[in-house]
Amino acid sequence: MTEKTSKPYNIKEKQEKNAAYRSLIRAELADELYEKILNIIVIEKRYRNKDFSAKELAKELNTNTRYISAVINSRFNTNFSCLVNEYRIKEALHRMTDKRFVDMTIEEIGNAVGFANRQSFYASFYRMMGETPNGYRKRHLLIK
């Protein structure tokens, strides 16, 4: 009898894809888009918007989603959703261990950093950190 292993939150292994369009974007355009994407996501913190999408980003940058995808894949080595969720989780980590946010619930923190619901926050958090947000918060609040 084989033992079935299941991962919490239905997490799937990342698969490498080789899309032909990634090599079609000019290096100068890729550099320009990279800087603009970095500015919008990191500096402007647009990841906090639950409705922020690659389509919206492409429209704002007067390009298409394939170019956005190509730049994010080649320069950030991830996809749009994972990139946005990475910054959401980083901010959530800060809020969970900062005493100024001690009165916020885990769900309120997830909502404040841009997750649409509790399930997507917990799944993304677990995927990135290997533990639940509650476990992380309890462990780190005890340390400080």
Steps between C-alpha positions, in 0.01 A plus 500: 500500500640837406481788740332808362673823594300818496632848544320756717302763312520300173848635424639380169863473398627781278547389142747653261349632179681611190278749319631609160382861539746562785789520256315735264506804730785745436750533786453880516123462531542225759729726706255789479202283595697340784567841657138609459364173641736524796389857566129421483512184707772584754507880534131575443403179684223426252503139620274620784216534247305172496399561138851577373559282194751447222237634261467822703879532521539448124234762428673750729835437329349513150608148416348153500484225760737276303777759533421549869512124546826467304674770704378367835600145404845593375594779743323392820513124427133457595153576369281805564287344776797362688685832474206698636437244774867505600477872578167448677654231720807715576276780623283252693814366674587852607149571628477170689811576703466878539343600831310782326286235327457264796125572518443400137380146436679281250205542262514879533872494421442279196229737382715810561788365290275417204373144531139459389418234757633300793559182295723668240697674776556180697591298189749762375646546845545127552652458154759771567569450870425132562272577793166665567469872571372425852796275574744757367346783699489307827860387461633847417298701750641277776857569385470879515 
